[in-house]
Amino acid sequence: MIRSSQPIDKPTASNDTLDQTAPRLPVSSVSEDGDFDSNDSASSQCSCKHTVDQAQLNKPNNPRSPLLSHDSVESKLTRPLPTHLPDDVAPPPFRTIEEKNTSAKANVTTRGVPPASLLTAKTSLRQRFQRLCLHWFSAYRILIGLTFLINTIIVIILTRDNLSSPHFSLSGSLIATAAHIFAAVLVRQEDLINASFTIVAKTPCDLPLRLRKIIADLHHYGGFHIGCSMSALLWYFVFVFLNTKLFIDRAQEDKATVWIWIDISTSYAFLLAIFLVCVTAHPRFRVNFHNTFEYTHRFGGWAALLVLWINAGVSSHNKASTRMYANPAIWLLAATTFLIVLPWTRIRRVPVTTSAVSAREVKLSFPYKDMPYTATARFSLSPLMEWHAFATIPAGDESAYILISQAGDWTTSVIQSPPSHIYLRRPATQNFLSLTPLFNSLLLVATGAGIGPLLSLLQSPALAQMKRDGKVVRVMWCVYAPESAHWEFVQRIIRNVDSAPIIFDSRHGRPDMVFETQYWMERHDVEVVLVVSNPHVTRDVVEGVKSTGRAALGAVFDS
């Protein structure tokens, strides 16, 4: 018999739609590689209260799922149930709940048995090791490590050969540096990203699931960006080392001209600049000091590029150097400069219309002809200082809108003092949600205002085609007061795709989103889950689902 649940975590006026204990990271802002704007906050792992009709759920024709055993779980409290369930589906079994006091607020977590045949309440050592491997050996980290490892091996081989020669050349390391900087910038270009995602999305969905999961890891391309940046730093360190050795030899022979002194000085200046850019891009630093990261990445990168141009011009005055027009590194540097300048020529100042969704969320509408679905655009009030990525939602052929949830300073200022105009960078970039055509069935998971990016997908032609083909598309959403008037437009969009969505009311209690996702995926035999939430929930859901052998896609937060 299902007992009505008691409130677990009392709501306050300050946690209207987002739990204030969540890490201050994004909800609805998805960057060009699927990562979220780390200057914004995310809704926490949501809580829920059971308000569904008990008599309906306990009908004889509504048996409990045989996939999990309720008797195997020791419950201190009845597991809260979603506010919306299909009439012919029983809720998943109860979960053990324990309370932990953290600072002034009780942080309520849930734990219990994993899905399917594993009925013990303790996670096995094998599962923990598997989750550890999934975390540290993700496609994102593999791309970083593989790119850097290959370059390290090449550096060791070539440097050893160069050092053994009495007349070693500097051109090789300099060309390698320029090539990796070019690759790091190119992989983040909107046009290349859109073309790549469009091609990958056409992959036949009758290929083996294992292969499709590997192909879908394209959205981890940020790992290649970081790997190339680290490799560029490595190659330029080699260049500076070799250049310093050559400078010392000339100084000892009293052949160090003014041009040589300027050459070595600008070499060290560029090395310092690119080193600072790489160090401040570390995920932990980026989260804790986001503004510093953004300023260093932008202005430090520009300064490094300028110094490198000066260094290239000065180096051409050395007798041992080739002329600038004959140096491949110069042409790579010119191409990199073009790619960096190009986005700034595409910035437009557009009028916006602001409409309140709730006390903590607003909808910003703006003109944009033929906005693509499942895309991300970047917005700013001060283009030189900061940019924020948000998933866009088409509203006809001539306009689009974004959902902004109060989180960081920027979002708070937009909500409290809505602007009349905003800067927009074109073109909008495809995000990881555009890879849904690779799969035959979907479970879309969101918490709070994280439903924003999914609204674009839910209205997309790709999803409409999946529904016409009879493929399963389910939606699970955890949000504060889902029946409120300001969420009516969201409910309408969701129910156009999933007539019986799984919706949790987060005013009371917290569901284990990993458990819920695993349960409903197995219940409906879904191939892939797409999750949009804060970093903690996203990581746990993706790794939890992958540990069962199924596919899971989520935003990458540290690219």
N, C-alpha and C positions, 0 to 999 in steps of 0.2 A: 504494500500500500504506500502510496506517495504522500508524504507529509508536507504541509506548507512550510516553507523556509522562513527563518527569522532573519531580520536585517543583520548583515555582517559588518558593514562599514557605513556608518551614518553619514549622509551627505551634508555638506555645508554650503554656505553661500559662495564660497570661494572655489568650489569644484563643480561649477555648473556643467560643463561638458568635458573638461579635461581634468584628470587627476593631477593635482599640483605636486604630488610626490614623484611624478615621472621625471626622467632625465630631460633636461632642456634641449630637446632635439625635435625634428620636424614631424608633421603629420601629413599634410596634403601637398607638400612641395616636393616634387620629384625632379631630379636633375636629368641632364641629357643621358646619363648612363644608368638611370634608374635610381640614383641616390637622392636622398632628400636634402633640402637646404638645412644645413646643420646650425643655422642661426635661429631656427624656430624650434618650438617645443612640440612634443608628441603627446597624444593621449596615452595614458598608461594602460597596462593590462586591465581590461575593463571588468567591472563587477556586474552582477545581475540579480534580479528578484523574480521569483516565480509568480506570474499572474495568470497562467493558463488555466482553463477550466479543468479541475481535477476529475470530475465525473467523466468528461470526454476522454481523458488520458487513461482512465482505468476501465474502459469498456472491454468486454471479453474479446472483441475483434481487434484490440489494440495491444497485443502482447509486447513484453519487453524484448529487446534485442537479444538474440542468443550469442552475439559476438562477445559480450562481456558479462561477467557474473557479478551481480549486486551483492551476493552473499560473501564474496571474497574480499570486500572492502569494509574496513572498520570505520564507521561514520560517527563523528562528534556532532555534526550538523547535517541536516538534509541538504543535498546538492541543489542549489538554485537552478531553476529551469528557464529556458528561453521563453520570451513572451509570445512568440509565434512559432507554431510547429504544424507540419502537415497532419491532418486528421488520422492518417493511417500509419504514423510513425511514432514509436515509443521513444521517450527521452533516454539518453545514455545513463548509465548507473551513477550512483552518488559518488562524491569524492571526499576524501578526508581533508579537513580544513584545520590548520593550526594558526594561531595568532602570534605575531612577533611584534614587540614594541620597538619602534625605531623613532628616536627623538621624541617629539611631542605627539606623534600620530601613530596609531597601530597600523602596521602594514600587514594586511591579511593575504596569505598565500594559500594555494591549494596544492595538494599532492595526492597521489593515489596510484592505482594500478595502470599500467600501460594498456593500449588497446589489444584486441584480438586474443591470442592464446596465452599471453603472458599475464598471469593473474596475481603475481606477488606485488606487494606494496613497495618493495625496495628495488631500486634500479640495479641490475646486475653489473658486475665489473666489465663484462664484455660490452654492454650497452654504453657505459660511461666512456670506455676507450673508443667506441665507434663514434660517439658524439664529439669527443675530443679531436678525432681525425677529421670529421666533417667540418669542424670549426677551423682548424689550422691548415687543412689541406683543401680548402675551397678552391674553385676555379680561379677566383680573384687572386688569392695568394700564390697559387701555382704559376699563374702568368707572371707575377712579380718575380718570384724566385727563379723560374726557368729563364726569363729574359736576362736577369742579372748574372745567373750562373754561366750561361753561354758566353756572355761578354767577358766575364772574369777569366774563363779558360783561355779565350782568345788573347786577352791582354797578357796573361802569363807567358804564353807561347811567343807572341810577337815581341814583347818587351825583352825577353831573354835573348832573342836573336839580335835585336837592335843594340842592346848593351854590349854584346860580344863583338860588335862591329866598330871599328875606329871612326867611321863616318856614318853614324846612324842618321836617319831622316825623321823630321818632326811631322811631316805631312800626313802620315798614316793615322796617328792619334788625333790630329786636328780634324781630319775628314770624318773619322768615326764619331767624334764629339758632335760635329755639325749634323751628321746623319741621324743620330739618336735624338737630338733636340728637335729636328724636323719631324721625326716619327712621333715623338711625344705630343707635339702640337697638332699634327695632322689627325691623329686618332680621336681628338676631341672636336674636330670640325663638324658642324651641324650637317652639312651636305653629305659628307662621307657616312656619318652615323645613320642618316635617314635612308641612304641608298643601301647600306649594309642590312639594316633591319627589314627593309622592304624585300630584299632578295631572300633573306633567311626565313621570313614569314611565309614564303611560298613553298617551303619544304613540305613534301607529301606527308600527311599525317598517318599513312599506313606503314611508314618505316618503323623498325623496332623502337620501343619506348626508350631503351637505353641510349640509342643513337640520338633520338630527338632531345633527350635531356642534355646530352653533350653539346648539341647544336644550340640549344636555348641558352647555354652559358655565354653566348655572345654578349649579353648585357653586363658581363664582368670585364668589358674591355678597358675599364679604368685601371685594371691591373697591368695591362700593357703600357699604358701611359706612365705609370709610376716606375715600372721596370726600365723603360727607355730613359726616363729622367735620371734614375740612379746610375744607369750605365753611362750616360753622358758625363755625369760627375766623375765617374771612375776613369773614363778615357781622358778627360781634361786634366785630371790629377796626373796621369801618365805624361801628358803633353807638358805640363808645367815642370814636372820632374826632369824630363829630358831637356827642356828649354833652359832650366836653371843650371844643369850640368854644362850645357854649351856656353851659357853666359859666364860661368866661373872660369872655364877654359880661356875664353876671350879676354876676360878681365886680367887673368894672370899673364897673358901675352900682351897686355896693354892695348887691346884692339876693341875695347868696349866703347862704341860711339854713343852719341845722344839717343839715336834711334833704337839702339839695343837696350839702353836703360829704360826708355819708354815702353819698349816691347815687353820686357820682363815685369815692369810695374803693372801694366794693364793686364797681363796674364794672371798675376796674383789677385788683382781686383776682380776679374771675372770669376776666378775660382771661389773667392769669398762670397760673391753674390749668388752664384748657383748653389753653393753649399747652404747658405741661409734659406734659399727658396725650398730646397729639399728637406731640410731639418724642420722648418715651420709647417711643412705639409704633413708631418706625422699625425696620424689619426687622433691621438690623445691631445696633442697640442692644438690641433685644428678645432676640436670640440671645446676645449677649455678657453682658448684664446682665438676665437673665430675671426674677429676683426683684425687682429694682428696677422693671422694667417692670410687673410684676403689682401691686406695692404702689401705684405711682403711678397705674395705671389704675383700681384699685379705690378706694383712699382719696382720691386726688386727684379722681377723678370725683365721689365723694360730697361732698367739700368744695366742689367747683365748684357742685354742685346746691344745696347749702345756701346758698352765697353768692348764687346767682342768685335763690333764694326771698327772701332778705333784701333784695336789690336791688329785686325786684319790689314788695315791701311798702313800701319806702322811697320808690320812684318814684311810688307812688300818692298820696303826700302833696303832690306838686308840682301846682300849679294847672293846668299845661298838660297833665297826664297824665289819661288816662281812668281810671275806677274799675276795680278789679281784676276784678270779675265781668264787665265789658264788654270786657276786653282778651283777644284771641285767644291772645296769647303765654302768658298765665297758664294757660289751659286746655290748651295744648300742653305746658306745663311740668308740669301735674298728671298728664297722661297718661304723660309720660316717667317721672315719679316712680313711678307705678303699675307700669310695665313693669320698672323696676329693682328694686322691692321684691318683685314676684311670684316670681321664682326662689328667693328666700330662704324663702318660705313652703312650698316644695316639697322642702326638704332633709329627708332621713330618715337616721337612724343604724341601720345594718343589720348583723347578724352575718355574718361571712365565714369560709369554710373554705379553708385554704391547703394546697395540695399541690405538692410540688416537681416540676418538669418536668426540670430539669437543675441544674447548679451555678449557672447564671446566669439561670434562668427559673422562675417559679412561676405556678400557676393559682389565681386567687382566685374562689371560687364564693360566690354571695350570693342571697338570695331576691328575686325580681322577677317578678310575675305578668304573663304575656303580653309578654315582652320582644320587641320587633320585631327582625326581621333587618336586617342592614346598617345598624346604628345605633351611635351613640356616646353614652357616658354620662360624667359627670364625677364624680371621686372625690376625697376629701380626708380627711386625719387632723386637719387644723386649718382649719376652714371659713373663718375670717376671713383666713387668711394665704395659702393657695394651693389651687388646684384643678388636677387632672390629667385629661385626656380620654383614654379608652381605648375601642377598638372592643369592643363586647359580643357574646357568642356565646350564643344561647339554649340552655338545657339542659332541655327540657321546658316545661310551661306555668307552672310555679311558680318557676323559678330560671334563672340565667344565670351566665356566668363570663367573666373576662378573662385574657389572657396578659400578664404583666409581665416584661420583660427588664431585667436590671441595666444601668443607664446612669448617670443622675444620682443626686444624693444621696437624693432621695425614693424612687426605685425600689430603691436599695441598702438603705435602711432597712427597706422593706417585706419584702424578701427575707431579710435577716438577722434581723429581729425581726418576724415576721408578726403583724399586729394581730388581735384577736378581733372587733372591730367597725370599721366604716368609714362615713364620711358619703357619701351618694349623693344626687345632684341629679336630680330627675325633671322632665319626662319625658326618656327617651333620644331623641337626635336623629338623624334620617336623615343619612347621609353620602354621598359621591359614588358609592359602590358600589351604591346603590339605583337608579342610573340605567341599569343593565344592560339592562332590558327595551327600551330604545330601539334595541338593536342585534341583528343576526341571528347574529353569531358573536363569540366572545370569546377573548382570550388573557390569562390572569391571571398576573401576574409578581410575585414576592415574593423578598426576600432575608432570611435569618435569621428572627427572630421577627416580621418583617413579614407572615408567613403568618397571623398572628392575625386581622386584620380580614377576610381572605379566607375564613376558616373559616365565618364567619357567612353570607357570600354563597354558599359552596359547599353549605350546608345549607338555603338559602332556598327557599320555594315558587316564586319567580320563576325561579331557575335550574333547578329541577325541571321547570317548564313548558317551558323552552327545550330541555331534553333530550328531553322527550316530543314536541316539535315537530321533532326531528331536527336541531337547530341545533348547530354546532360550539362546544365549550367545551374549551379546552386550558389546562393549568396548567404554568408553569415556575417552579421554586423552587431557590434556591441557599442551602445551609445547611451548617453543620458537622455531619458524621457523620449523614446523614439516616436511616441504618439503625439508629441507636441506639434502645434500648427506649423512651426517653422521648418519641420522635417517632412512636411507633406509632399513637397516636390521630389524629395529623395525617395520616399516610400513609393511614390507613383512610378518613378524610373525603375526601381528595383523590381516591383511587382509586374512590370511589363515583361520582364525576363523570367523571374522566378515568382510564381504566384503564391508560393508558400515559403518565404525566406525564413531563415533561422535568425531571429533578432533577440538580443539580450538587452534588458533595461539596466543600465549601470548605476542606478540610484542606490542600489543595495547589493552588497556582496561582490565577489569577483570569480568569474569562471576561469578555469585553467584552459587558456586558449589553445595550448598544444594538445591537450586531451580532447577538447571539443573538435578541433580540426581533424585529428586522427580518426575519431569516432565517425564523423559524418563522411569523411573520405571513404572509409571502409564500408559504411552503410550504403552508400550510393555507388561504390566501385569507381571513384573518380581518379583520373590519371594524374592531375596536377592541381596544386593549390597556389593561388596568387595572393600574397598577403601584403597589405599596406597598413603599417602601424609604426610604433616607435622602435628604436633599434633593439631593445631588449626582447620585446614580443616577436618582432620580425625574425631575429636570429633564432630564438627558441622554437618558433613554429617551423621555420625552414629546416633547421637541423633535426627537429623531432620527426618531421615528415620524411626527410631523406633517410633517417635511420631505419624506417620501415620499408625502404626500397622504392618509394614513390617519388614523384617529381614535385619540386617546390621552387617557386621563384619569389624573390623579395628584393626590396631596394638594397643597394650597396651604399653604406653611409660614409665610407672613408676613402672614396676614390679621389 
